[in-house]
């Protein structure tokens, strides 16, 4: 199977490319560094020639509201237009559990716009809603500072390892389009503030984490179960304690797990 991974050099993209290649698929890791720019359309016609599946795990380089909306709307429109011309039969996009409940957030409004474009397209699709990644727990603390303390709502949270995200997206990519949404998450539930507190402790980060019911999540008010997938979610295998022991675990600079920067 010929598969193009948009954002193929980022955290999830690079893992996904390796996993698919190990399974014997022909995979192209597409990113601006490889001459493929979804915002301008540069390189899309060439890279999509002969592709049967396109997996979009790219992310906006800017987190400002207008910029992130422009990124997801423009890049998704370009991708879908060039995919239609190339005869691509399956568009897979990585998104976020709870996106439809997070419209107060500029980032998630952009993700909602992205999903609407995909659903309105003639191209068969699968949208993968993932929970937060373990790799982004410190980054989540970084964007949740109020003064010198981390303020997080004490809601339920079911994060997963990036490696499990890549595996799950890979399984969706090589399967038939679902023309709907697949939810994926981790094997354990935590309180959001509790897990971030634990992660900072392992990093010897002295910042205090405050359980604040009024704290926002990426600019949005959230309820007890906004960040938790439904009962039919496909769950990863890696538990938090196991992930902590993995020598390869790294902390990306961005705080949002959900999709992966190219």
Buried (B, 14 or more C-beta within 10 A) or exposed (E): BBBBBBBBBBBBBBBBBBBBEEEEBEBBBBBBEBEBBBBEBBBBEEBBEEBBBBBBBBBBEEBEBEBBBBBBBBBBBBBBBBBBEBEBBBBBBBBBBBBBBBEBBBBBBBBBBBBEBBEEBEBBBBBBBBBBBBBBBBBBBBBBEEEEBBBBBBBBBBBBBBBBBBBBBBBBBBEEBBEEBBBBBBBBBBBBBBBBBBBBEEEEBEBEBBBBEEBBBBBBBBEEBBBBBEEEBBBBEBBBEEBEEEEEBEBBEBBBBBBBBB
